[in-house]
Amino acid sequence: MTSPDVEGLLRELAPQALGAVARRYGEFADAEDAVQEALVSAATQWLAGLPDRPLSWLITVASRRLVDEYRRTDARRRREELAASLSIHLEATAPSSDDSLVMLFLCCDDSLSSTLSIPLTLRAVAGLTTREIAAAYLVPEATMAQRISRAKAKLRGRRFELPADPAARLRSVCEVLYLLFNEGYTSSSGPDLSRVDLSGEAIRLARMLHGQAPDDPEVAGLVALMLLTEARRPARTSADGALVPLAQQDRSRWDRALISEGLQLLNATLATRRVGEYQLLASIAALHDEAASHASTRWAQIAKVYARLESLTGNPMVRLNRAVAVAMVEGPVSGLAVLEGLELHDSHRLHAVRAHLLEDTGDLAAAAQCYAAAAARTDNARERDYLVEQAARINAG
């Protein structure tokens, strides 16, 4: 196999191996360390040929590393006795159950801030490497490694099991899944606009969560949001991978089966009249998906939903999106007024939206400058290429 093939397989198997080792030996943090060492070994050894049972290979190697670590570093009799009892179970088999949700709830421990829990989840559940997570957060790999180490240190001693009150962590779990989906739908860095492996895993886990909490309206809203958004993926890029903006997308390429499923789920959860953030976001996605064209979209309704969402969350990204909807209804000057005073930590998206609205007002020089500023602030190659092209187009005209 080639190196990319091995990396893809390891990403798929990593959370399964971690779940099996952590469930067997109890300690999540120690199991995570052992699995990471097994993955490093596999990344080189598997290039010469895959083992007969790759997942069992990872579990066995990680188990041996864990036992060796107990023997090497702990002089206390309890650990010695534990190591002796573990050593007779090294020939591992593939787990019979998917432990991804257990890991997800464990990573969302109340003792962890989002800056620690999300990176740990991306590695433990989504199978990303520390390097990939660091790239997504635009920080050095060493910095991200420290964050993940701090997260594991806080979880050290935690048993691999669902918390006594999983519902208390449901909100955090939804947030992590939402961020994981967003990173897959539009990657923060890399050569491609999207990462289907991440968004696909987020949808899979969200479906599992909905199965465990079928009566929670926000979990249902989250699943609906993902489906209604994912449905547009086929039209988001051209044949050569270039970004295609929403206004120019071929809507016949949208996945109507996903749209139908998302709408059905959304309508059912809205009927409970317990409306929250994810249901509102899903409602906006539905308004886009139901429109026959960009121009015929019910922008006034979208602007109203964004206004309600902004009052609920105070999220600056919601305000940015509301500016676009307001501009579609009242004109670009009104949209620019919504952006006044908005702080998004120098986000490329803020510059890109401002560029679009400035172009619509006829201020082409300022628009070109904003497109160039946006291009300089994104690490996603496809987004950068598109923004550079827009700046060049205006300057050439």
C-alpha positions in Angstrom: 0.0 0.0 0.0 1.1 3.6 -0.5 1.6 5.9 2.5 -1.7 7.8 1.9 -3.6 4.5 1.8 -2.0 3.4 5.1 -2.8 6.8 6.7 -6.4 6.6 5.6 -6.7 3.0 7.0 -5.1 4.0 10.3 -7.4 7.0 10.7 -10.4 4.7 10.3 -9.1 2.1 12.7 -7.6 4.3 15.4 -10.8 5.1 17.3 -11.9 1.5 17.1 -8.6 0.3 18.5 -8.7 2.9 21.2 -12.2 1.9 22.2 -11.2 -1.7 22.5 -8.0 -1.1 24.5 -9.6 1.5 26.8 -12.7 -0.7 27.5 -10.5 -3.7 28.2 -8.0 -2.0 30.5 -10.1 0.8 31.9 -7.7 3.7 31.8 -8.5 6.0 28.8 -5.3 8.2 29.0 -2.9 5.2 29.2 -4.8 3.4 26.4 -4.6 6.5 24.2 -0.8 6.7 24.6 -0.4 3.0 23.8 -2.6 3.2 20.7 -0.7 6.2 19.4 2.6 4.2 19.7 1.0 1.3 17.9 -0.2 3.7 15.1 3.4 5.0 14.7 4.7 1.5 14.3 2.0 0.6 11.8 2.6 3.6 9.7 6.0 2.2 8.7 5.6 -1.5 9.0 2.4 -1.7 7.0 4.0 -0.1 4.0 5.6 -3.5 3.3 2.2 -5.3 3.5 -0.9 -5.3 5.7 -1.3 -7.8 8.5 -4.2 -10.3 8.0 -6.3 -8.5 10.7 -5.2 -4.8 10.8 -7.5 -3.9 13.7 -6.5 -6.8 15.8 -2.8 -6.1 15.1 -3.3 -2.5 16.4 -5.1 -3.7 19.5 -2.5 -6.4 20.2 0.5 -4.1 19.8 -1.1 -1.3 21.9 -2.0 -3.9 24.6 1.6 -5.1 24.8 2.8 -1.5 25.0 0.4 -0.8 27.8 1.4 -3.9 29.8 5.1 -3.1 29.3 4.6 0.4 30.5 2.8 -0.8 33.6 5.7 -3.2 34.3 8.4 -0.7 33.6 7.1 2.4 35.4 5.0 1.3 38.4 6.6 -0.4 41.3 3.5 -0.8 43.3 2.1 -4.2 43.7 -1.3 -3.3 42.4 0.1 -2.5 39.0 2.3 -5.5 39.0 -0.6 -7.7 39.7 -2.6 -5.9 37.0 0.1 -6.4 34.4 0.3 -10.1 35.2 -3.4 -10.5 34.7 -3.4 -8.5 31.5 -0.6 -10.4 29.8 -2.6 -13.5 29.2 -5.1 -11.6 27.0 -2.7 -10.2 24.4 -4.0 -11.9 21.2 -6.7 -9.4 20.6 -9.8 -9.7 18.4 -11.8 -6.9 16.8 -14.3 -5.3 19.2 -17.9 -6.4 18.9 -19.3 -2.9 19.6 -18.6 0.7 18.5 -17.2 2.6 21.5 -17.2 6.0 19.6 -20.0 7.5 21.6 -18.4 6.4 24.9 -15.2 8.1 23.9 -17.1 11.2 22.8 -18.8 11.6 26.1 -15.5 10.9 28.0 -13.7 13.6 26.0 -16.4 16.1 26.8 -15.7 15.8 30.6 -16.7 18.9 32.5 -13.1 19.3 33.7 -11.9 20.1 30.1 -12.3 23.4 28.3 -13.3 23.4 24.7 -9.7 24.2 23.7 -8.7 20.8 25.3 -11.8 18.6 24.7 -12.2 19.3 21.0 -8.6 18.5 20.0 -8.7 15.3 22.1 -11.9 14.3 20.5 -10.6 14.9 17.0 -7.7 12.6 17.7 -9.5 9.9 19.8 -12.8 9.8 17.9 -12.1 11.1 14.5 -8.6 9.6 14.2 -6.8 12.7 13.2 -3.1 13.0 13.9 -1.7 15.7 16.1 -0.1 17.4 13.0 -3.5 17.5 11.3 -5.2 19.0 14.3 -2.5 21.6 14.7 -3.0 22.6 11.1 -6.7 22.9 11.6 -6.1 25.2 14.6 -3.3 27.1 12.9 -0.9 26.4 15.7 2.5 24.6 15.9 2.3 20.8 16.3 4.2 21.1 19.6 1.6 23.4 20.9 -1.2 21.1 20.0 0.7 18.1 21.4 0.9 20.0 24.8 -2.9 20.7 24.7 -3.7 17.0 24.1 -1.3 16.0 26.8 -3.0 18.3 29.2 -6.4 17.0 28.3 -5.3 13.4 28.9 -3.6 14.3 32.2 -6.9 15.7 33.4 -8.7 12.5 32.4 -6.1 10.2 33.9 -7.7 7.8 36.3 -11.1 8.2 34.5 -12.7 4.8 33.7 -13.7 4.1 30.2 -17.4 4.2 30.7 -20.3 6.6 30.2 -20.7 9.2 32.9 -23.4 8.8 35.5 -25.4 11.5 33.9 -24.7 11.5 30.1 -27.4 14.1 29.5 -25.4 16.7 31.3 -22.8 16.5 28.6 -25.1 16.3 25.7 -24.7 20.0 24.8 -20.9 19.7 24.8 -21.1 16.5 22.6 -23.3 18.3 20.1 -20.9 21.2 19.9 -17.9 18.9 19.3 -19.8 17.1 16.5 -20.9 20.3 15.0 -17.3 21.6 14.9 -16.1 18.3 13.5 -18.7 18.5 10.7 -17.7 22.1 9.9 -14.0 21.2 9.7 -14.9 18.4 7.2 -17.3 20.5 5.2 -14.8 23.4 4.7 -11.4 22.5 6.0 -9.4 25.1 7.7 -6.3 24.1 5.9 -5.1 21.8 3.2 -5.3 21.3 -0.6 -9.0 20.4 -0.8 -12.1 22.4 0.0 -13.6 19.6 2.1 -12.7 16.5 4.0 -15.4 13.9 3.5 -13.9 11.6 6.1 -14.5 14.1 8.9 -18.0 15.3 7.9 -19.0 11.7 7.2 -17.8 10.6 10.7 -19.6 13.6 12.3 -22.9 12.5 10.6 -22.4 8.9 11.6 -21.8 9.8 15.2 -24.7 12.3 15.2 -27.0 9.6 13.9 -25.8 7.3 16.7 -26.4 10.1 19.3 -29.9 10.6 17.9 -30.5 6.9 18.3 -29.5 7.2 22.0 -31.4 10.4 22.6 -34.3 10.3 20.2 -36.5 12.8 22.2 -33.9 15.5 22.4 -34.9 18.2 19.8 -31.5 19.7 19.5 -29.8 16.4 18.7 -32.4 15.9 16.0 -31.8 19.5 14.8 -28.1 18.8 14.6 -28.6 15.7 12.5 -31.0 17.6 10.2 -28.6 20.5 9.9 -25.8 18.1 8.8 -27.9 16.3 6.3 -29.3 19.5 4.7 -25.9 21.0 4.5 -24.1 17.9 3.3 -26.7 17.6 0.5 -25.1 20.5 -1.3 -21.6 19.1 -1.3 -21.7 17.6 -4.8 -22.2 21.1 -6.3 -19.6 22.9 -4.2 -16.6 22.1 -6.4 -16.0 21.9 -10.1 -14.5 18.9 -11.8 -11.0 20.1 -11.0 -11.9 20.8 -7.4 -12.3 24.5 -7.6 -14.7 26.2 -5.2 -18.1 27.0 -6.7 -20.1 29.7 -4.6 -23.7 29.0 -3.6 -25.1 31.5 -6.2 -23.4 29.6 -9.1 -24.0 26.0 -8.0 -25.9 23.5 -10.2 -28.8 22.7 -7.9 -29.6 19.6 -9.9 -26.5 18.1 -8.4 -27.8 18.5 -4.8 -28.6 15.2 -3.0 -32.4 15.2 -2.9 -32.5 12.0 -0.7 -30.5 13.8 2.0 -32.6 16.9 1.7 -35.8 14.8 2.0 -34.5 13.0 5.1 -33.3 16.3 6.7 -36.6 18.1 6.1 -38.6 15.2 7.6 -36.4 15.2 10.7 -36.5 19.0 11.0 -40.2 19.2 10.7 -40.7 16.5 13.3 -38.4 18.2 15.8 -39.8 21.7 15.2 -43.2 20.3 16.0 -42.1 19.9 19.6 -41.9 23.7 19.9 -38.6 23.5 21.9 -36.5 25.4 19.4 -32.8 25.8 19.9 -29.6 26.8 18.0 -29.3 23.7 15.8 -32.9 23.7 14.8 -32.6 27.3 13.7 -29.5 26.6 11.8 -31.2 23.6 10.2 -34.2 25.8 9.3 -31.8 28.2 7.4 -30.3 25.3 5.6 -33.7 24.0 4.6 -34.7 27.4 3.2 -31.6 27.3 1.0 -32.3 23.7 -0.1 -35.9 24.3 -0.9 -35.2 27.3 -3.2 -35.2 26.7 -7.0 -32.5 29.3 -7.4 -30.3 31.7 -5.5 -32.4 34.7 -6.4 -35.7 33.0 -5.5 -34.4 32.0 -2.0 -36.6 33.4 0.8 -33.8 35.7 2.0 -36.1 37.8 4.2 -37.1 34.7 6.1 -33.4 33.7 6.4 -32.5 37.1 7.8 -35.3 36.8 10.4 -34.0 33.4 11.5 -30.5 34.7 11.7 -31.7 37.6 13.8 -33.4 35.2 16.2 -30.3 33.0 16.3 -28.0 35.9 17.0 -30.2 37.0 19.9 -30.1 33.5 21.3 -26.3 32.8 20.9 -24.5 36.1 20.4 -22.3 34.3 18.0 -20.4 36.8 15.7 -20.4 34.2 12.8 -24.2 34.4 12.9 -24.0 38.1 12.6 -21.7 37.8 9.6 -24.2 35.4 7.9 -27.1 37.7 8.8 -25.3 40.5 7.0 -25.3 38.5 3.7 -29.0 37.8 4.1 -29.8 41.4 4.9 -27.9 42.6 1.8 -29.9 40.2 -0.4 -33.1 41.9 1.0 -32.2 45.5 1.5 -29.1 45.9 -0.5 -25.3 45.8 0.1 -25.1 49.1 2.0 -27.5 47.6 4.7 -25.4 44.5 4.8 -22.2 46.5 5.3 -24.0 48.3 8.2 -24.6 45.0 9.9 -20.8 44.3 9.7 -19.9 47.6 11.5 -17.9 46.9 14.6 -17.9 43.1 14.1 -14.8 41.4 15.5 -13.9 38.0 14.2 -10.2 37.8 15.1 -9.2 38.9 11.6 -11.1 36.1 10.0 -10.8 35.6 6.2 -14.6 35.1 6.1 -15.2 38.6 7.4 -12.9 40.1 4.7 -14.5 37.9 2.0 -18.1 39.0 2.9 -17.0 42.6 3.1 -15.4 42.3 -0.3 -18.5 40.9 -1.9 -20.7 43.6 -0.5 -18.3 46.4 -1.4 -18.2 45.0 -5.0 -22.0 45.2 -5.1 -21.8 48.9 -4.1 -19.4 49.6 -6.9 -16.4 50.3 -4.7 -14.2 48.0 -6.7 -10.8 49.2 -5.4 -11.8 48.5 -1.8 -13.4 45.2 -2.8 -10.2 44.0 -4.5 -8.2 44.9 -1.4 -10.6 42.9 0.8 -10.5 39.9 -1.5 -6.7 40.0 -1.3 -6.8 40.3 2.5 -9.2 37.4 2.7 -6.9 35.2 0.5 -3.9 36.0 2.7 -5.8 34.8 5.8 -6.9 31.3 4.8 -4.9 28.2 4.7 -7.4 26.3 2.6 -5.9 26.2 -0.9 -9.2 26.1 -2.7 -10.6 29.1 -0.8 -7.4 31.0 -1.4 -7.4 30.3 -5.1 -11.0 31.5 -5.4 -10.3 34.7 -3.4 -7.2 35.5 -5.4 -9.1 35.0 -8.6 -11.8 37.5 -7.5 -9.2 40.1 -6.6 -7.5 39.6 -10.0 -10.8 39.8 -11.8 -11.6 43.1 -10.3 -8.2 44.5 -10.8 -8.2 43.4 -14.5 -11.5 45.1 -15.1 
